[in-house]
Amino acid sequence: MSKTTKKQYMVFFEGVDNSGKTSIKEAFGKLCNQHHLLLDRGTISLKAYDKRYGRNIYSNELENELSDKENVIIVYCFADIEDLEYRCMKTGHEPVDYKKDISFFGWALDNSSYKKVLYLNTSLVSISDCAKTIEKYIDSLDLSRELENGGFL
């Protein structure tokens, strides 16, 4: 992590089961020395699964409050269906209708008010490279903020 990064971010790792959320969260936590608040799932998952299972209990209130915060980032992890199915089989996870789940996550993201969303294809990029990508993304946010504030964080 860059030495100039002082701001602490709340990073939500979103995506369907076996998309790499937890592995990337853990790798990024080590990389940033646990500087940021890292959360496995958040309002995108709540919204997607609420619609998927017809629960009708989701409210946009929390998402609207979080999306207005300067330090909230969504990391959306996704992978090819073949990779997801392989990971599911390898971990002994019960089979999932990934096409359906992916469509609900797409809907949740499309109907989200979050401004900072980073998309990571875990079929194409290693866990450690995903963690480094998050680090670079945060560094770029800090640099933008520094420039807006006349060179001061």
C-alpha contacts under 8 A as a table, 3 or more apart, distances in Angstrom:
res1	aa1	res2	aa2	distance
1	M	5	T	7.23
1	M	31	L	6.96
1	M	32	C	5.53
1	M	135	E	6.44
1	M	139	D	7.95
2	S	5	T	5.62
2	S	139	D	6.99
3	K	6	K	7.74
4	T	153	L	7.96
5	T	139	D	6.74
5	T	142	D	6.48
6	K	153	L	7.56
7	K	71	N	7.72
7	K	142	D	7.55
8	Q	35	H	6.50
8	Q	36	H	5.14
8	Q	37	L	7.37
8	Q	71	N	6.94
9	Y	36	H	5.13
9	Y	37	L	6.22
9	Y	71	N	4.71
9	Y	72	V	5.88
9	Y	73	I	7.09
10	M	36	H	6.13
10	M	37	L	4.74
10	M	38	L	6.08
10	M	39	L	7.57
10	M	71	N	6.06
10	M	72	V	4.88
10	M	73	I	6.25
11	V	36	H	7.20
11	V	37	L	6.14
11	V	38	L	4.92
11	V	39	L	6.10
11	V	72	V	6.03
11	V	73	I	4.85
11	V	74	I	5.88
11	V	75	V	6.95
12	F	38	L	6.15
12	F	39	L	4.81
12	F	40	D	6.07
12	F	41	R	5.83
12	F	42	G	5.91
12	F	72	V	7.79
12	F	73	I	6.30
12	F	74	I	4.93
12	F	75	V	6.02
13	F	21	K	5.48
13	F	22	T	7.63
13	F	25	K	6.93
13	F	38	L	7.53
13	F	39	L	6.09
13	F	40	D	5.05
13	F	41	R	5.30
13	F	42	G	7.35
13	F	74	I	6.20
13	F	75	V	4.87
13	F	76	Y	6.08
13	F	77	C	7.07
14	E	21	K	6.48
14	E	40	D	6.87
14	E	41	R	4.99
14	E	42	G	6.81
14	E	44	I	6.70
14	E	45	S	6.37
14	E	74	I	6.94
14	E	75	V	5.99
14	E	76	Y	4.75
14	E	77	C	6.04
15	G	19	S	6.01
15	G	21	K	6.81
15	G	41	R	7.61
15	G	45	S	7.06
15	G	76	Y	5.57
15	G	77	C	5.06
15	G	78	F	6.06
15	G	105	F	7.02
16	V	19	S	5.70
16	V	77	C	7.79
16	V	78	F	7.21
16	V	98	Y	7.47
16	V	101	D	6.47
16	V	102	I	6.64
16	V	105	F	7.46
17	D	20	G	7.93
17	D	84	L	7.85
18	N	21	K	7.43
18	N	84	L	5.86
18	N	87	R	6.14
18	N	88	C	6.39
19	S	77	C	5.65
19	S	78	F	5.23
19	S	79	A	5.87
19	S	84	L	6.46
19	S	122	T	6.77
20	G	23	S	5.39
20	G	24	I	5.99
20	G	77	C	6.36
20	G	78	F	7.63
20	G	122	T	6.57
20	G	127	I	7.73
21	K	24	I	5.38
21	K	25	K	5.98
21	K	40	D	6.63
21	K	77	C	6.11
22	T	25	K	4.95
22	T	26	E	6.09
22	T	40	D	6.35
23	S	26	E	5.25
23	S	27	A	6.19
23	S	127	I	6.82
24	I	27	A	5.02
24	I	28	F	5.94
24	I	127	I	5.51
24	I	128	S	7.36
24	I	130	C	6.62
24	I	131	A	6.01
25	K	28	F	5.21
25	K	29	G	5.99
25	K	38	L	6.61
25	K	39	L	7.70
25	K	40	D	7.32
25	K	131	A	7.63
26	E	29	G	4.99
26	E	30	K	6.38
27	A	30	K	5.29
27	A	31	L	6.24
27	A	127	I	6.98
27	A	128	S	6.33
27	A	131	A	5.97
28	F	31	L	4.86
28	F	32	C	6.06
28	F	128	S	7.74
28	F	131	A	4.58
28	F	132	K	7.35
28	F	134	I	7.48
28	F	135	E	7.66
29	G	32	C	5.37
29	G	33	N	5.80
29	G	34	Q	4.69
29	G	35	H	7.46
29	G	36	H	7.54
29	G	38	L	7.33
30	K	33	N	4.95
30	K	34	Q	6.24
31	L	34	Q	7.70
31	L	131	A	7.18
31	L	132	K	7.76
32	C	35	H	5.60
32	C	36	H	7.32
32	C	135	E	7.58
34	Q	37	L	7.36
39	L	42	G	7.12
41	R	44	I	7.37
41	R	45	S	5.89
41	R	46	L	7.97
42	G	45	S	5.66
42	G	46	L	6.40
43	T	46	L	4.80
43	T	47	K	5.93
43	T	62	L	7.59
43	T	63	E	6.12
44	I	47	K	5.14
44	I	48	A	6.06
44	I	105	F	7.11
44	I	108	A	5.79
44	I	109	L	6.62
44	I	112	S	7.56
45	S	48	A	5.06
45	S	49	Y	5.96
45	S	105	F	7.10
45	S	108	A	7.82
46	L	49	Y	5.48
46	L	50	D	5.83
46	L	58	Y	6.81
47	K	50	D	5.11
47	K	51	K	6.29
47	K	58	Y	5.98
47	K	108	A	5.92
48	A	51	K	5.41
48	A	52	R	6.04
48	A	101	D	7.72
48	A	104	F	5.01
48	A	105	F	5.13
48	A	107	W	7.24
48	A	108	A	5.32
49	Y	52	R	4.73
49	Y	53	Y	5.92
49	Y	101	D	7.94
49	Y	104	F	7.31
50	D	53	Y	5.55
50	D	54	G	5.80
50	D	55	R	5.02
50	D	56	N	6.07
50	D	57	I	6.75
50	D	58	Y	6.24
51	K	54	G	5.00
51	K	55	R	6.57
51	K	56	N	6.86
51	K	104	F	7.14
52	R	101	D	7.29
52	R	104	F	6.30
55	R	58	Y	7.76
59	S	62	L	7.12
60	N	63	E	5.20
60	N	64	N	5.90
61	E	64	N	5.23
61	E	65	E	6.29
62	L	65	E	5.12
62	L	66	L	6.12
63	E	66	L	5.07
63	E	67	S	5.83
63	E	112	S	7.82
63	E	113	S	7.18
63	E	114	Y	7.66
64	N	67	S	5.19
64	N	68	D	6.46
64	N	113	S	6.50
64	N	114	Y	7.94
65	E	68	D	5.60
65	E	69	K	7.10
66	L	69	K	5.36
66	L	72	V	6.68
66	L	114	Y	7.83
67	S	70	E	7.82
67	S	72	V	6.75
67	S	113	S	5.94
67	S	114	Y	4.62
67	S	115	K	6.59
68	D	114	Y	7.71
69	K	72	V	5.83
72	V	116	K	7.10
73	I	114	Y	7.88
73	I	115	K	7.97
73	I	116	K	5.14
73	I	117	V	5.99
73	I	118	L	7.55
74	I	114	Y	7.53
74	I	116	K	6.23
74	I	117	V	4.66
74	I	118	L	6.17
75	V	117	V	5.86
75	V	118	L	4.79
75	V	119	Y	5.99
75	V	120	L	7.15
76	Y	117	V	6.98
76	Y	118	L	6.05
76	Y	119	Y	4.84
76	Y	120	L	6.12
77	C	119	Y	6.16
77	C	120	L	4.94
77	C	121	N	6.13
77	C	122	T	6.52
78	F	119	Y	7.56
78	F	120	L	6.23
78	F	121	N	5.06
78	F	122	T	5.92
78	F	123	S	7.64
79	A	83	D	6.39
79	A	84	L	6.36
79	A	121	N	5.38
79	A	122	T	5.19
79	A	123	S	4.88
79	A	124	L	7.95
80	D	83	D	5.30
80	D	84	L	6.34
80	D	123	S	6.09
81	I	84	L	4.95
81	I	85	E	6.07
81	I	98	Y	6.57
81	I	99	K	7.45
82	E	85	E	5.19
82	E	86	Y	6.17
83	D	86	Y	5.04
83	D	87	R	6.10
83	D	123	S	6.66
84	L	87	R	5.14
84	L	88	C	6.06
84	L	98	Y	7.63
85	E	88	C	4.95
85	E	89	M	6.21
85	E	95	P	7.64
85	E	96	V	7.91
85	E	98	Y	7.97
86	Y	89	M	5.15
86	Y	90	K	6.03
87	R	90	K	4.98
87	R	91	T	6.09
88	C	91	T	5.44
88	C	92	G	6.09
88	C	93	H	4.98
88	C	94	E	7.01
88	C	95	P	6.67
88	C	96	V	7.96
89	M	92	G	5.16
89	M	93	H	6.31
89	M	94	E	7.89
89	M	95	P	7.66
90	K	93	H	7.76
97	D	100	K	5.56
97	D	101	D	6.32
98	Y	101	D	4.94
98	Y	102	I	5.80
99	K	102	I	5.24
99	K	103	S	6.25
100	K	103	S	5.21
100	K	104	F	6.45
101	D	104	F	5.19
101	D	105	F	6.27
102	I	105	F	5.08
102	I	106	G	6.08
103	S	106	G	5.00
103	S	107	W	6.20
104	F	107	W	4.98
104	F	108	A	6.12
105	F	108	A	4.93
105	F	109	L	6.11
106	G	109	L	5.19
106	G	110	D	6.03
107	W	110	D	5.07
107	W	111	N	6.11
108	A	111	N	5.17
108	A	112	S	6.05
109	L	112	S	5.00
114	Y	117	V	6.83
118	L	134	I	7.76
118	L	137	Y	7.97
120	L	125	V	7.72
120	L	130	C	6.76
121	N	124	L	5.71
121	N	125	V	6.32
122	T	125	V	5.17
122	T	126	S	6.61
122	T	127	I	7.25
122	T	130	C	7.63
123	S	126	S	7.86
125	V	129	D	6.16
125	V	130	C	6.31
126	S	129	D	5.14
126	S	130	C	6.14
127	I	130	C	5.06
127	I	131	A	6.34
128	S	131	A	5.07
128	S	132	K	6.30
129	D	132	K	4.95
129	D	133	T	6.08
130	C	133	T	4.99
130	C	134	I	6.38
131	A	134	I	5.21
131	A	135	E	6.37
132	K	135	E	4.94
132	K	136	K	6.21
133	T	136	K	5.09
133	T	137	Y	6.10
134	I	137	Y	4.97
134	I	138	I	6.20
135	E	138	I	5.23
135	E	139	D	6.16
136	K	139	D	4.95
136	K	140	S	6.13
137	Y	140	S	5.12
137	Y	141	L	6.35
138	I	141	L	5.01
138	I	142	D	6.19
139	D	142	D	5.07
139	D	143	L	6.08
140	S	143	L	4.98
140	S	144	S	6.13
141	L	144	S	5.14
141	L	145	R	6.17
142	D	145	R	5.01
142	D	146	E	6.01
142	D	153	L	7.32
143	L	146	E	4.94
143	L	147	L	6.16
144	S	147	L	5.16
144	S	148	E	6.21
145	R	148	E	5.07
145	R	149	N	6.27
145	R	153	L	6.78
146	E	149	N	5.11
146	E	150	G	6.45
146	E	151	G	4.85
146	E	152	F	4.96
146	E	153	L	4.83
147	L	150	G	5.28
147	L	151	G	5.03
147	L	152	F	7.27
148	E	151	G	7.29
149	N	152	F	5.46
149	N	153	L	6.94
